[in-house]
Amino acid sequence: MSFYKFLIICFAGFIASVGHGLTSFGLGIYVYEQTRIVSSAALIALLAFLPALLLSPLAGVLADKYDRRVLMLLGNGFSIIGTGYILFCISKGETRLWQIGAGVTISSIFTTLIDPAFRATITDLVSKEEYTKASGFVQLSDSAGYLLSPAIAGLLLSFSDIRLLLAIDICTLFITVMVIFYVRRWIVSKITENREPIIKGFKVGLLALIKNKGILSLTVMLSVMTFFVAVVQTLSTPMILGFTDSRTLGFTMTFCASGMLFSSVFLGVVPIKRGFVKVLSLSLFFAGLFMGVFGLRENIFLIGAAGFLIFMTLPFANASIDYLIRTNIDNEVQGRSWGLIGVISQIGYVAAFAVSGPLADYVFMPLLLDNGFLSGSIGKLTGVGTGRGIGLLIIVAGFMLALTAAVLYQIKPVKKLEGDSYVQGAY
């Protein structure tokens, strides 16, 4: 019966994830079409991501100290304010970029409360034997915003506008709040008595990283690699909109994201058993090569195939990273270490959101315009036009990712992680 209660909450999260994905996809298109400046769309992505990155460690502490049911209600309920504000401004007309940025930031701040409280609630609801099964449903819920939302949003935008997507998002949040409010009496929120100061917990996690050179090196390299991956995530929308419409973009993004689902299922059947560092390096190396193909030409079939292959490599990298870290950090400090690793490794996303827009607008796009500096050379291969400079930047990011993956495989402390894990008796 408890698992049934978990499924109800998970389904509500699935609905909210679809709604949030509609807003994210729609706003990216709306901002770019209104400004035709890549930096503007990248800025909105940064404002949506940065609060979650900075506040996630605090949100985790709150989930252990306070009622998780209340945190989930507050997170979903107050995030409506930000989305509603954006909808109000757009409905009035003459929307300004700062208004959209303010709304996105407000929603991101409150949404940050939801994930750690929800994941901790899983422990309250299901037995240890059901953890793996519950994890599968959670991953399905989380991926809904990537797998379903782009196609749905693209279809809706073919006959409506961004206001419909925002309204649907608000409705899904209301549904989620009502479901959590209804089932709250089923959940016994277990508040821990951990009185450890936040700063002390941070220091313990930091010390665990510093003492393990392999984990520290891997974490730093992950930050570099997430930078290059985030470049293609940031620039794919403006690049594709340069030669096609939002409906085609939506279906293409959904098809690309399905590559992650395909390889996740494969790993569930055929798990990685050895050679984790090699698998990590090879998966990221091929991801870089596929990024080069992704940006090569204005051909939606080529872009879709390359995007599918990019996403298909990521679960292999994630599984390898998860194994190497879990088997080389003491279980007593893994929670604090994971939080710190997450913050450091995702700095690359923040950097990519901050610099990829200006690089595309002011450096790469002018190079491949008609009569641009590279139009007569590289332009013969990639084509010329407003979106071709963006494609070139993605190609460069892909090459750098492949190069970084090759360097990663040569770092001795990282290669020793696998040997150390065997010594600890992981297998």
Buried (B, 14 or more C-beta within 10 A) or exposed (E): EEBEBBBBBBBBBBBBBBBBBBBBBBBBBBBBEBEBBBBBBBBBBBBBBBBBBBBBBBBBBBBBBBBBBBBBBBBBBBBBBBBBBBBEBBEEEEBEBEBBBBBBBBBBBBBBBBBBBBBBBBEBBBEEEBEEEBEEBBEBBBBBBBBBBBBBBBBBBEEEEBBBBBBBBBEBBBBBBEBBBEBBEBBEBEEEEEEEEEEEBBEBBBEBBEEBBBBBBBBBBBBBBBBBBBBBBBBBBBBBBBBBEBBBBBBBBBBBBBBBBEBBEEBEEEEBEEEBBBBBBBBBBBBBBBBBBBBBBBEBEEBBBBBBBBBBBBBBBBBBBEBBBBBBBEEEBBBBBBBBBBBBBBBBBBBBBBBBBBBBBEEBBBBBBEEBEBBEEBBEEBBBBBBBBBBBBBBBBBBBBBEBBBEBBEBEBBBBBBEBBEEEEEE
